[in-house]
Amino acid sequence: MKIYHNPRCSKSRQTLQLIKDANADVEIIEYLIAIPSKEELKDILKKLNLNALDILRKGEADYKENFKGEDLSNDEWIEAMIKYPKLIERPIVVKGNKAILGRPPENVLELI
């Protein structure tokens, strides 16, 4: 199991704690430091069964300053997330061929 984690985010910390409480093996990826590649993001989106726009944090300053009102393709939003990783919704937990958004954190229980 992998968690794309931001330690400054309370929902991300809560999700990680649920994983640890279940004694599940987890690889922690601090995605603001180890930015996912285009291929990784496409794979995550496929496992989430979502489009890039569905995991875009529109409240972030990076979005408001650079993309508000833009109508980009899925690939262009993925490129934007690579350039501005704060735009990626968090946390994302991946296990095998499934993934969930940890909002609310209890969603992760589906994968444990």
N, C-alpha and C positions, 0 to 999 in steps of 0.2 A: 504494500500500500504506500502511496505517495501523497503528501500534502503540500500543495503550493501555498506557502505560509508567509504571513507578514506578522512578525512578533509584536508590532505596535497596534495591531487590530484586535479588539476584544473578542469578536466573533471567531477569528482565526485561532486565538489562544484557547477559547472555549472548545472549539472543534478538536484541536490537538489534545486537549485534556481528556475529552471523551474517548479518543483513540487510545491514549495511554491508560486510562482507567480500565479499558477492555483488554489490556495487555496485548494489543495487536502490534505486529511489527510495522514500523512506519519509517519511511525515508522523508526527512524534512527538507523541502526545497524553498529557500528564501528567494522567491521569484523576483524581488527587486534587485537582488545581487546576481543571482544566476538566472538571467532573463531567458525564458523559454524561446526556442527557435520557432520559425514559421511552421515547420513540420510538427513540432511538439504541440503548438497551439491548435493546429488543424486536427491532430489526433485527439486532443483533449475535447475540442468542440464536438467531434464525432461521437466520443464516448458520452458526452453530456446530452447529445442529441439537440444541440443549440447552434445558433449562428453567432458570429462574433459580436454583433450588436446586442445580443441577449446577455452577454457577460461584460458589457461596457459600463464603467462607473461614470455616469454622466454628471455626478456632483463634484468630481475632481476638478481642480483648477486647470490641469493640463487639458481636460476636455473643453471647459468653458473658454479658455484662451485660444485654443487651436482648432477645435472641431465643431463647436456649437453651430447647429443649422446645416452642417455638411451632410451630404447624401453620398456615402462612400460604399463601395462594393465590400463583400465579406473579406476578400484578400487585402483590400486597402485598410479596413479596420484592424486586421491582424497585424499589418505593417505598423499601424499607429500604436498598437499595444506593445510591439517590440521596441519602438522608439520611446514610448512613454508607458512603462510597465505599471505605473500606478493606475492606469485605466482598466486593468484586469480585475474583475470581481474576485473577491477572496472570502474565505479560502476555497480552494478546489481540491477535492480528494479523489484520487484515482486508484482503483483496484481492478486489475485484469482489464476486461473490456468495458468496464462501467466507471462512471465518474458522477460526482454530485457536487453541488454548491453547498457549502456549509452555512447557509442562511435559510433557516435557523440551524444552529450547530447540530441539533438532534438529527438532521438529515443524514449525518454520517453513520448513524446506527444501521441504515439500510445496507452498508458495505461491510459491517463488522460481523 
